[in-house]
Amino acid sequence: MHKKIKFELEEIEKELKEYENLLKKVQKKDPDKIEKAALATILHSFYTGIEKIFKVISKTKLKYNPTGKSWHKDLLNKMQREIISEKLYNDLIEYLSFRHLYRNSYDFSLNWDEMQGLVENIFDTWKVFKKEIQKLD
């Protein structure tokens, strides 16, 4: 496995372990404003890490380097065509959409209804992602 991919996998794993209590706590009760802001940051970091892995795969294995305004979506679309399952793609497109929302809004405007499913599914999505990426070796 490429060392950059391995590094990013380890970093995402650390992030999820570090915030595991918060991620599980909010599955039982709605988060307050501070928890919501922290969760939004976690969701953003989670997808950003996955995207870093996709960029390495894209450059090293596929010789593909997306550019332009829609490069984030183009990269994910390429991964779906070449690397990942449709199910994982459908899950990740939601994280990508949230990443865009997060980068273009203020914390106080975050809507728990838009975040809840992503928070609740993060561990399952991560498990599937790791399994599919490790098949590349």
N, C-alpha and C positions, 0 to 999 in steps of 0.2 A: 504494500500500500504506500502511496506517495506520502512523504513525511508531512507535507502541509495538510493533507486530508486527515492524517492521523492526529496531528496537532489540533485541528478544528473539532474533530470528534471528541477529543479529550476535553476541550474547553467547553463545548456545549454540555457534555456530561457533568462537568464541575458546576456549571451554572444551574442546571436542573437539580442537582443534589443540594446546592447551597440554598435554594429557594423552595425545596420540596415541601416544607411545612406550610409555607404560605400558599403554594399552589393547591395543596390538599385542603387547607383550612377553608378556603373560599368556596369549596364544593359543598360545604355545609351551611354557609351563610354568605350573604352579599358583602362584598368588601367596602370598607370606608374609602374616602378620597385618597388617602396616602397609600393604602393597599392597592387601589386601582391604578395609581400612577406607577407603583412598583411592578405590578403585573404587566402593565403596558410595556414597560422597559424590558421585562423578561421576554415577552412575546416578540418584541422587536429584535432583541439580541439572538433569540432562538432562530428566527428566520434569517437574519443576517449571517449567522454562522453557517447555516445550511447553504445559503447563497455563495458563501466563500468556497465551500466544498464544490459546488456546481461549477464555479469559475475555474477551479483547478482541473476538474474533469473535462470541462469544455476545452480548455487550452491544451492539455496534455494528451488526452485520448481522442477528442473529436476534432481538434484543430479548428475550433469555432470560437470567435471572439465577438460577441454581440456589441453593437454600439447604437447610439442614438437615444432618443427620449424613452423608448419602450424597451430598452435592453434588459431590464429586470424580468419583464414578462416574456420577452423573446428567449431569454436563457432558460426559464422554467419550461416553456413550450418545447424547446430543444431537448431538455432532459426527459420530458414525457415521451417524446418520439424515439429517443435513443436509449434511455437508461432506466427510468422509473415507471412503475405501474400507473394506470389511469386512476386507481383509488388514491394512491399517494399524491399524485398530481392534484386531484380534486381537493384533498386536504391542504396541500401546500399553497394552492392558489388563494385560499382563505387567509393564510398567514401573510402572504405577499400583499394582499389587499389591506390587511390591518397594518402592515409595516408602512404602506403609503399613507394611510389615515394618520397613524402615529406621528409620522414625520411632518405632517401638514396641519396639525391641530394642536390645541393647548390641552394640558392634562385635565383641567377642570371640565372640559367638554367631552371627555371619554364616556362612552355609554356601556354600562355593564352588559346589557343585552347583546351588544356587538362583540364583546370580549369573552363572555362566559363559555361558549362552546369551544373556543380556541384554548382557553385555560384548561377546561375539563378534558380535552383530547390531546394535550401536549405530550403526555407520556406515551400514549398509544402511537401517536404520529412519530415520535422519536424512535420507538422500538421498530416500527416498520421501515423508517428511513435507514436506520443502521443496518438492518437486515438486507435491504436492497442495495445499499452502497457496498457492503462487504462482499456481495456477489461479484463485484467488479475485479477482485483480485484473481 
